[in-house]
Amino acid sequence: MDQMIMSPRGVKRVPAIDKCFAILDLLVESEEPMGISDISGKLGLNKSTVFNISHTLRDLNVLELQRNGKFTFGTRFYILANRAGKRSTLIQLARPFLEQINKRTNLSVFLGLRSDARAILIDKVDSAHGIKVASEIGMQMPPLAGAGIKAMLCQLTDEQIDEILERTELTRYTRLSIVDKAAYKAEILEVRKQGVAYDLGEYIEGMVGVAVPVRAYGEDVQAAIWAAGLRNQVTEALLSALKELLVSISEQINYRLQ
């Protein structure tokens, strides 16, 4: 596999890229995450080569390294798939629900994945007539900002939440921001209990967000769906209806992803 190959047009192939895609193809075909030794054995590649390529892909967020030392797909993989029009199962499944929420509430609706203490947007639906929330697919939210990351963090263990909070500063984005770590953790535990997360102006003054957790692919990937709009758009009646709608949709998606 290390031999340089010439294409019909005389362009030299890059063996490292061949090996990179061999690893990605193998992970796509595998039903379980794989470690360095597993990948090396299956592909007949040197362990150091697999190590370097896998960790480079991890640095790029194409792969994620689990606590057991095995690799699975990371947030950038889903973002690239979405941009290419080849949406992941999660995006394909969630999209009609995002459109349904948007149609019923006239709010901007988002699907995101957790990357450490941040939420990364992987799909969204904006209203054709309502006020749009400025965002782009692939955008990383600031650390611990918004309702979406709360809904993602509630899927972690208490120990994992503590570890993230220990090394991540809480920023005072507005006068309503939670900057006490004990209070923030209590909020996450309440989200876990209630199944819904709120941001009532904590991240952006005058903006409201409501989020629900989506258990995308087991314990190693945390996702969420959330809707956001101006405070004067979200009446108390709409807030209550939105909670019920989002919780119901979360249950439907989680059931289909089992």
LUMDO-367034 format. One record per residue (C-alpha): x, y, z; residue in three letters. Coordinates in nm, 2 decimals, decimal comma. Example, Ala and Ser with C-alpha at 12.3 -4.5 7.8 and 13.67 -1.06 7.14 Angstrom:
BEGIN
PT      X      Y      Z code
PT   1,23  -0,45   0,78  Ala
PT   1,37  -0,11   0,71  Ser
***
This chain:
BEGIN
PT      X      Y      Z code
PT   0,00   0,00   0,00  Met
PT   0,30   0,23   0,04  Asp
PT   0,39   0,22  -0,33  Gln
PT   0,33   0,54  -0,52  Met
PT   0,06   0,49  -0,79  Ile
PT   0,02   0,70  -1,10  Met
PT  -0,33   0,79  -1,22  Ser
PT  -0,42   0,78  -1,59  Pro
PT  -0,37   1,16  -1,60  Arg
PT  -0,03   1,14  -1,44  Gly
PT  -0,13   1,27  -1,10  Val
PT   0,05   1,10  -0,82  Lys
PT  -0,17   0,94  -0,56  Arg
PT  -0,10   1,01  -0,20  Val
PT  -0,08   0,69   0,00  Pro
PT  -0,17   0,85   0,33  Ala
PT  -0,50   0,96   0,18  Ile
PT  -0,57   0,61   0,06  Asp
PT  -0,50   0,48   0,41  Lys
PT  -0,72   0,75   0,57  Cys
PT  -1,02   0,66   0,36  Phe
PT  -0,96   0,29   0,42  Ala
PT  -0,99   0,36   0,79  Ile
PT  -1,30   0,57   0,74  Leu
PT  -1,46   0,30   0,52  Asp
PT  -1,38   0,04   0,78  Leu
PT  -1,55   0,24   1,05  Leu
PT  -1,85   0,29   0,84  Val
PT  -1,88  -0,08   0,78  Glu
PT  -1,81  -0,17   1,14  Ser
PT  -2,11  -0,20   1,38  Glu
PT  -1,89  -0,10   1,68  Glu
PT  -1,62   0,16   1,75  Pro
PT  -1,27   0,03   1,68  Met
PT  -0,93   0,07   1,84  Gly
PT  -0,58   0,11   1,68  Ile
PT  -0,50  -0,26   1,70  Ser
PT  -0,85  -0,36   1,55  Asp
PT  -0,80  -0,12   1,26  Ile
PT  -0,44  -0,22   1,20  Ser
PT  -0,53  -0,59   1,20  Gly
PT  -0,82  -0,55   0,96  Lys
PT  -0,64  -0,33   0,71  Leu
PT  -0,29  -0,48   0,74  Gly
PT  -0,15  -0,14   0,82  Leu
PT   0,13  -0,05   1,06  Asn
PT   0,00   0,05   1,40  Lys
PT   0,20   0,37   1,41  Ser
PT   0,04   0,47   1,07  Thr
PT  -0,31   0,40   1,20  Val
PT  -0,23   0,58   1,52  Phe
PT  -0,11   0,90   1,34  Asn
PT  -0,39   0,91   1,09  Ile
PT  -0,66   0,83   1,35  Ser
PT  -0,54   1,10   1,59  His
PT  -0,51   1,35   1,31  Thr
PT  -0,87   1,28   1,22  Leu
PT  -0,95   1,32   1,59  Arg
PT  -0,78   1,66   1,60  Asp
PT  -1,00   1,76   1,30  Leu
PT  -1,31   1,63   1,48  Asn
PT  -1,38   1,38   1,20  Val
PT  -1,33   1,10   1,46  Leu
PT  -1,39   1,10   1,83  Glu
PT  -1,18   0,90   2,08  Leu
PT  -1,40   0,72   2,34  Gln
PT  -1,30   0,67   2,70  Arg
PT  -1,22   0,30   2,62  Asn
PT  -0,96   0,40   2,36  Gly
PT  -1,17   0,32   2,05  Lys
PT  -1,27   0,55   1,77  Phe
PT  -1,61   0,65   1,64  Thr
PT  -1,72   0,93   1,41  Phe
PT  -1,70   1,29   1,54  Gly
PT  -1,90   1,61   1,49  Thr
PT  -1,72   1,72   1,18  Arg
PT  -1,80   1,40   1,00  Phe
PT  -2,17   1,48   1,04  Tyr
PT  -2,12   1,84   0,93  Ile
PT  -1,94   1,74   0,62  Leu
PT  -2,20   1,48   0,54  Ala
PT  -2,47   1,74   0,57  Asn
PT  -2,29   1,99   0,35  Arg
PT  -2,24   1,73   0,09  Ala
PT  -2,61   1,65   0,08  Gly
PT  -2,54   1,30   0,22  Lys
PT  -2,70   1,35   0,55  Arg
PT  -2,64   1,11   0,84  Ser
PT  -2,92   0,90   0,97  Thr
PT  -2,97   1,14   1,26  Leu
PT  -3,00   1,44   1,03  Ile
PT  -3,23   1,26   0,79  Gln
PT  -3,45   1,14   1,07  Leu
PT  -3,46   1,47   1,26  Ala
PT  -3,52   1,70   0,96  Arg
PT  -3,89   1,65   0,92  Pro
PT  -3,93   1,72   1,30  Phe
PT  -3,73   2,04   1,27  Leu
PT  -3,96   2,15   1,00  Glu
PT  -4,27   2,05   1,20  Gln
PT  -4,15   2,25   1,50  Ile
PT  -4,07   2,55   1,28  Asn
PT  -4,41   2,54   1,11  Lys
PT  -4,60   2,52   1,44  Arg
PT  -4,41   2,78   1,63  Thr
PT  -4,25   3,01   1,36  Asn
PT  -3,92   2,99   1,56  Leu
PT  -3,58   2,90   1,44  Ser
PT  -3,50   2,53   1,51  Val
PT  -3,16   2,36   1,54  Phe
PT  -3,01   2,02   1,56  Leu
PT  -2,67   2,00   1,73  Gly
PT  -2,40   1,77   1,86  Leu
PT  -2,18   1,81   2,17  Arg
PT  -1,81   1,87   2,12  Ser
PT  -1,67   1,89   2,47  Asp
PT  -1,84   2,20   2,63  Ala
PT  -1,97   2,34   2,31  Arg
PT  -2,28   2,27   2,09  Ala
PT  -2,21   2,24   1,72  Ile
PT  -2,50   2,31   1,47  Leu
PT  -2,54   2,03   1,22  Ile
PT  -2,88   2,13   1,08  Asp
PT  -3,13   2,41   1,12  Lys
PT  -3,47   2,54   0,98  Val
PT  -3,55   2,91   0,98  Asp
PT  -3,89   3,05   0,93  Ser
PT  -3,97   3,21   0,59  Ala
PT  -4,16   3,49   0,77  His
PT  -4,04   3,51   1,13  Gly
PT  -3,73   3,66   1,28  Ile
PT  -3,42   3,44   1,21  Lys
PT  -3,15   3,36   1,46  Val
PT  -2,81   3,44   1,30  Ala
PT  -2,63   3,10   1,27  Ser
PT  -2,47   2,87   1,01  Glu
PT  -2,44   2,49   0,99  Ile
PT  -2,10   2,40   1,14  Gly
PT  -2,11   2,70   1,38  Met
PT  -1,97   2,63   1,73  Gln
PT  -2,16   2,79   2,01  Met
PT  -1,94   2,94   2,29  Pro
PT  -1,86   2,71   2,58  Pro
PT  -2,17   2,62   2,80  Leu
PT  -2,38   2,87   2,61  Ala
PT  -2,75   2,82   2,54  Gly
PT  -3,01   2,56   2,60  Ala
PT  -2,87   2,30   2,35  Gly
PT  -2,56   2,23   2,55  Ile
PT  -2,76   2,18   2,87  Lys
PT  -2,97   1,92   2,70  Ala
PT  -2,65   1,75   2,58  Met
PT  -2,47   1,76   2,91  Leu
PT  -2,76   1,61   3,10  Cys
PT  -2,69   1,28   2,91  Gln
PT  -2,35   1,25   3,07  Leu
PT  -2,27   1,10   3,41  Thr
PT  -2,23   1,33   3,71  Asp
PT  -1,85   1,26   3,70  Glu
PT  -1,83   1,37   3,34  Gln
PT  -2,02   1,68   3,40  Ile
PT  -1,80   1,76   3,70  Asp
PT  -1,49   1,71   3,48  Glu
PT  -1,61   1,95   3,21  Ile
PT  -1,71   2,22   3,47  Leu
PT  -1,39   2,19   3,65  Glu
PT  -1,19   2,30   3,35  Arg
PT  -1,44   2,53   3,17  Thr
PT  -1,52   2,88   3,28  Glu
PT  -1,87   3,00   3,29  Leu
PT  -1,90   3,33   3,11  Thr
PT  -2,14   3,61   3,20  Arg
PT  -2,30   3,66   2,86  Tyr
PT  -2,59   3,86   3,01  Thr
PT  -2,71   3,97   3,35  Arg
PT  -2,91   3,64   3,37  Leu
PT  -2,62   3,41   3,29  Ser
PT  -2,54   3,14   3,55  Ile
PT  -2,18   3,18   3,65  Val
PT  -2,18   2,96   3,96  Asp
PT  -2,07   2,61   3,88  Lys
PT  -2,27   2,44   4,15  Ala
PT  -2,58   2,63   4,03  Ala
PT  -2,51   2,54   3,67  Tyr
PT  -2,47   2,17   3,76  Lys
PT  -2,80   2,18   3,95  Ala
PT  -2,96   2,32   3,63  Glu
PT  -2,82   2,03   3,43  Ile
PT  -2,95   1,77   3,68  Leu
PT  -3,29   1,94   3,66  Glu
PT  -3,28   1,91   3,28  Val
PT  -3,20   1,54   3,32  Arg
PT  -3,51   1,50   3,55  Lys
PT  -3,75   1,71   3,35  Gln
PT  -3,63   1,61   3,00  Gly
PT  -3,62   1,98   2,88  Val
PT  -3,37   2,26   2,90  Ala
PT  -3,43   2,64   2,90  Tyr
PT  -3,23   2,95   2,82  Asp
PT  -3,44   3,25   2,92  Leu
PT  -3,20   3,52   2,82  Gly
PT  -2,88   3,37   2,97  Glu
PT  -2,68   3,37   2,65  Tyr
PT  -2,84   3,65   2,44  Ile
PT  -3,04   3,93   2,61  Glu
PT  -3,40   3,90   2,50  Gly
PT  -3,37   3,56   2,34  Met
PT  -3,54   3,24   2,46  Val
PT  -3,43   2,89   2,38  Gly
PT  -3,59   2,55   2,47  Val
PT  -3,40   2,22   2,41  Ala
PT  -3,45   1,85   2,45  Val
PT  -3,19   1,58   2,45  Pro
PT  -3,15   1,33   2,16  Val
PT  -2,97   1,01   2,24  Arg
PT  -2,82   0,97   1,90  Ala
PT  -2,59   0,67   1,91  Tyr
PT  -2,55   0,55   2,27  Gly
PT  -2,34   0,71   2,54  Glu
PT  -2,06   0,85   2,32  Asp
PT  -2,25   1,10   2,11  Val
PT  -2,49   1,36   2,27  Gln
PT  -2,73   1,55   2,05  Ala
PT  -3,01   1,80   2,11  Ala
PT  -3,29   1,98   1,93  Ile
PT  -3,37   2,33   2,03  Trp
PT  -3,60   2,62   1,92  Ala
PT  -3,51   2,98   1,97  Ala
PT  -3,67   3,32   1,93  Gly
PT  -3,72   3,66   2,07  Leu
PT  -3,88   3,68   2,42  Arg
PT  -4,18   3,87   2,28  Asn
PT  -4,23   3,59   2,03  Gln
PT  -4,25   3,32   2,30  Val
PT  -4,55   3,37   2,52  Thr
PT  -4,61   3,16   2,83  Glu
PT  -4,87   2,96   2,64  Ala
PT  -4,63   2,90   2,35  Leu
PT  -4,35   2,81   2,60  Leu
PT  -4,57   2,54   2,75  Ser
PT  -4,68   2,41   2,42  Ala
PT  -4,33   2,41   2,29  Leu
PT  -4,21   2,21   2,58  Lys
PT  -4,47   1,94   2,52  Glu
PT  -4,40   1,93   2,15  Leu
PT  -4,02   1,90   2,19  Leu
PT  -4,04   1,63   2,45  Val
PT  -4,28   1,43   2,23  Ser
PT  -4,04   1,47   1,93  Ile
PT  -3,74   1,37   2,14  Ser
PT  -3,91   1,05   2,25  Glu
PT  -4,00   0,97   1,89  Gln
PT  -3,65   1,02   1,76  Ile
PT  -3,49   0,84   2,05  Asn
PT  -3,72   0,54   1,99  Tyr
PT  -3,63   0,53   1,62  Arg
PT  -3,26   0,55   1,69  Leu
PT  -3,26   0,25   1,93  Gln
***
